[in-house]
Amino acid sequence: MLAERADGDASADELERAAAELASEPEAGALALRVLAAMDAGRRRESELAALVGIARDLASESDTGSVLDTIVRRARALLGTDVAYLTLYDAEHGDTYMRVTSGSVSRRFQTLRLPLGAGLGGLVAASRTPHWTGRYAGDDRYRHTEAIDTAVGEEGIVAICGTPLLVDDEFVGVLFAANRSARPFTPDDVALLGSLAALAAVSLVQTRRLADTAATLEALRGAHAAIAEAADAHDRFAGVVLEGGDVGDIAEALGRLLGGWVTVVDLDGTPAARYGPVPPDLDVAAALRRADDERGGDGAGRPVTVPCAGGARVVAVVAGGQRLGTLLLGGIGGGRGPGPAELSPAQVRTVERAAMVTALVLLFTQRADEADRLDRADGLAELLGAAGPPRPATLARLAALGVSVHRPHLLLVCRSHPARRRALAREAATLGGRSGLVAEREGALVVLLPGDDPAAAGARLARPSSEQDPDAGVTVGAAGPFRPADGADAALGEARRAAEALLALDRAGESAAAADLGFAGLLLGDRPDVAGYVDGILGPVAEHDERRGSDLLHTLEAYYATGASPTRAAARLHVHVNTVAQRLERIGTLLGPGWQDPERSLEVQLALRLHRLGASGRQ
């Protein structure tokens, strides 16, 4: 009857009164006790189920992993009525579990404990993925005790422990524990309750993590989208600069304004082509480029590479079609605060990449335009040099269109250099005459046409010696002119070429000279030898002295050389005292300058004396 009433809608109080009425009979009393126990168990399960539902509701409202873990541990301690509850999470990198959250714990050592797989009760739960519990952990030989774990457990005062794994689709997440500071036999119902809570907690934890990962991914996508949008705006700005006819200087300014720093653009030789902002005066461009190439590993990619140099420069290769055209250097971004350069945001990195790409296009277009112009100007010079005598009117018209004033004085330089340096030398030479100068390669040398009337000065601007550090740097320059291009340049070309070859033959590589600067060699090499000028250049001071003072130093000099450079025999030939000859020679030395009796200078003086006599004879 009690069982029937228990299956009906009777209240708990009615069922208890009915059980008391039957308690006087032994069999009925035993039945009554079983029924009451079942009723208690049912009420307890109902309460636990309600608690689990409440926990699930609380966990569903949490989006933070830390809050979820705190809720799990706090509710586990309350549901099982234990002194302590705690949770460890699995660390796949280290292959163990670590204490993440505790409730009721007082020991710092316990709160920072790590449990190797298989060590202690928690390590065994993690290794086996099954629940384990003990009423007295300290003396339980089923578990592998370690000094670290036992010390922490003892410091916390824990005696009884129950642990169950957190699993989601065979994915091990961690271990949930309930523990007492006194002996307590955990019942299967306790273990099942903790397991239910652990299962609910594992699902919530994994979902929270996935939500966090999703949120992080969405945030990264938003940031990437913003970076792309900002970079696209920057690209539009750079494109606008180009479409308005801007050059690399305008791009450098636009980039510097966008980033709030300084920017410099250098060509392949490391020469600055444009700059914006306060570029550090001690910036070592060559060192920065070498360091960036080392960091990049030879890769020509246009991503910024930070190098430790003045201003914390970032170096970006400017590349088009696999060809390195130049380099962007930038710095001072973020105000230069802190010990090093501020990190570039993804948007700023994309902006720099866009700037490098647009700069590459501008440099490529400029390079092609310059190359076409260079070829046109080189062809014009080649047409002039190939003409025997005065060039055709069409050639003169072409030269005039290239900016050459064909009726004004010009110079011609023939430059001998290492082939690898010829291109850089051509760019340098092109700057000397501006749009009025022409440069072309001809027969293994660089030929330069410049407006002017001083061949020695023009040649000196390009000539340079080689060195041990740079043995290929030498440039030897032969010069000719002035002449008018309208009269033809073939004679000037031959004279300048012979002057350059004479310098090399005389072991004077790295120097510049015109035929008039080479002494008697110039008389042999020059197309129109200036004998009078040569004689005047050597003997002019002596001849002027004779004319002004009425002396006879030239005659004395002739007698001196005619008698084998003997003052005594020269005195006998001149019918004067030897002291007079000595005094005259001293005066000659003052006029000709130191070293006039050295073999090379002496040869020049004797040749000038012969030419002077021939000229005097011709005038008589």
Protein Blocks (a to p, Z undefined) as FASTA:
>chain_A
ZZmmmmmmbdfklmmmmmmmmmmpmklmmmmmmmmmmmmmmmmmmmmmmmmmmmmmmmmm
pcbfklmmmmmmmmmmmmnopabdcdddddfknopacdfbdghiabfklmmcccdehiaj
klmmmmnopacddfblklmckbccdfklmmmmmmnopabdcdddddeehiafbdcddddf
bdcdddfklmmmmmmmmmmmmmmmmmmmmmmmmmmmmmmmmmmmmmmmmmmmmmmmmmmm
mmnopafklmmmmmmmmnopacddddfkopafbdedjddfklcfklmmmmmmmmnnopab
fbdcddddehiiacddddeehiafbdcddehihhlgajbdcdddfklmmmmmmmmmmmmm
mmmmmmmmmmmmmmmmmmmmmmmmmpgcjddfklmmmmmmnopafkbccddddddddfkl
mmmmmmmmmmmnmmmbccddeehiacdddedjbfklmmmmmgccddfklmmlpccddded
dddfknopklmmmmmmmmmmmmmmnopghiacdfklnojmlmmmpmbdcfklmmmmmmmm
mmmmmmmnopakkmmmmmmmmnoopaklmmmmnopafklmmmmmmmmmmmnoghklgmkl
mmmmmmmmmmmmmmmmmmZZ
